[in-house]
Amino acid sequence: MKKFLIKALLFLFLVFGIVIVYILLASNKKFDAPLPDIKASSDSAVIARGRYLVFGAAHCAACHIPFEKLREVEAGGIVPLSGGWEISIPPGTFRAPNITPDPETGIGKVSDGELARALRHMVAPDGRMMMSFMPFQEMSDEDLQAVISYLRSQEPVKNKIKAQSLSFLGKALMAFGVLKPEGPKKEVPKSVEADTSASYGEYLAYSVANCYGCHTERDMKTGEFIGKPFAGGFKLTADAFTSGYSFITPNITTDPETGRLANWSEEAFIARFRAGRVIEHSPMPWGMYSRLNETDLKALYRFLVSVEPVKKKIEKSVFEPGEPLP
């Protein structure tokens, strides 16, 4: 019996060792995806649209800036997107890179197609998977071109950002195919007409502003959506931007008992966004969203009030430093 137990333990140790080695080797995966036929433009109108998206609805400037520049950007400043945001979640530590045209530390040597592929297919220029922090897989070709055109127009800034680092959990999820790049789930439009319709608001909420990504509950280990759309419940742990505060996103459906939008008029919705940041440490990029024009805000409101109401009470949204999330 004793010999059997020893052999069983040795076998288990061997299997455990093989699994660990496999995870360490297989987690360094490279992926392939098509290069979208997107070319940067020097047209001033296209660049202006890109600037509006980058510092507004798409809120690229909320992450791709040094921490100390956040207040300047929220107040309306335009600064080079030289990187800086960092977040640690169960799969690892992830950092927003320098996306100015610097050839050594930025995107100066990255092609337009590679940039478009990163945003649309979550595959970095070196073939590694990018985490789904950016919801731009189904951004229209026209808007994607505008964003890339603006990025190319920036002043180059030399700022080396440390690469992302996967935790052992992240490496295991990668090795076994749980974490993998995700491309568009439907046909990507060439362009989308900007008007006050709910359909345009849906495009903004899902493919540009990421309302869906934050106001829908997700599994923090895999990123999988596990809640009903816009019903809240997504847990946002503290990072350098939030000064130790943690958050749970609210329900923004029109459910009469638990939904934030139940009694909001269109005028009140627009006024709230125009007011900008009220909760100092909120991870929501209020400064960027306050720049949205009236057309976009009306479209967002008209879409959100058309969403199926969900009864889901979020007891508390803001948690002080050291206060555990439920």
KATAQUI-V302661 format. One record per backbone hydrogen bond with DSSP energy under -1.0 kcal/mol. NH is the residue of the N-H (numbers start at 1). CO is the residue of the C=O. If there is no record, write none. Layout:
nh:NH co:CO
nh:NH co:CO
//
This chain:
nh:5 co:1
nh:6 co:2
nh:7 co:3
nh:8 co:4
nh:9 co:5
nh:10 co:6
nh:11 co:7
nh:12 co:8
nh:13 co:9
nh:14 co:10
nh:15 co:11
nh:16 co:12
nh:17 co:13
nh:18 co:14
nh:19 co:15
nh:20 co:16
nh:21 co:17
nh:22 co:18
nh:23 co:19
nh:24 co:20
nh:25 co:21
nh:26 co:22
nh:27 co:23
nh:29 co:27
nh:31 co:127
nh:38 co:36
nh:47 co:43
nh:48 co:44
nh:49 co:45
nh:50 co:46
nh:51 co:47
nh:52 co:48
nh:53 co:49
nh:54 co:50
nh:55 co:51
nh:58 co:53
nh:59 co:56
nh:61 co:54
nh:62 co:59
nh:63 co:60
nh:64 co:60
nh:65 co:63
nh:69 co:66
nh:70 co:67
nh:73 co:69
nh:74 co:70
nh:75 co:71
nh:76 co:73
nh:77 co:72
nh:82 co:80
nh:83 co:64
nh:84 co:96
nh:85 co:63
nh:87 co:94
nh:89 co:92
nh:92 co:89
nh:93 co:165
nh:94 co:87
nh:96 co:85
nh:99 co:81
nh:106 co:102
nh:107 co:100
nh:108 co:102
nh:110 co:107
nh:115 co:111
nh:116 co:112
nh:117 co:113
nh:118 co:114
nh:119 co:115
nh:120 co:116
nh:121 co:117
nh:122 co:118
nh:124 co:128
nh:127 co:124
nh:130 co:122
nh:133 co:131
nh:139 co:136
nh:141 co:189
nh:142 co:190
nh:144 co:140
nh:145 co:141
nh:146 co:142
nh:147 co:143
nh:148 co:144
nh:149 co:145
nh:150 co:146
nh:151 co:147
nh:152 co:148
nh:153 co:149
nh:165 co:93
nh:167 co:91
nh:171 co:167
nh:172 co:168
nh:173 co:169
nh:174 co:170
nh:175 co:171
nh:176 co:172
nh:177 co:174
nh:178 co:173
nh:179 co:173
nh:201 co:197
nh:202 co:198
nh:203 co:199
nh:204 co:200
nh:205 co:201
nh:206 co:202
nh:207 co:203
nh:208 co:204
nh:209 co:204
nh:212 co:205
nh:214 co:210
nh:215 co:211
nh:219 co:224
nh:223 co:219
nh:226 co:217
nh:227 co:217
nh:231 co:228
nh:232 co:215
nh:233 co:249
nh:236 co:247
nh:245 co:242
nh:246 co:319
nh:247 co:236
nh:248 co:317
nh:249 co:234
nh:252 co:230
nh:259 co:255
nh:260 co:251
nh:261 co:253
nh:262 co:259
nh:264 co:261
nh:269 co:265
nh:270 co:266
nh:271 co:267
nh:272 co:268
nh:273 co:269
nh:274 co:270
nh:275 co:271
nh:282 co:279
nh:286 co:284
nh:289 co:285
nh:290 co:286
nh:291 co:288
nh:292 co:289
nh:297 co:293
nh:298 co:294
nh:299 co:295
nh:300 co:296
nh:301 co:297
nh:302 co:298
nh:303 co:299
nh:304 co:300
nh:305 co:301
nh:306 co:303
nh:312 co:310
nh:319 co:246
nh:323 co:320
//
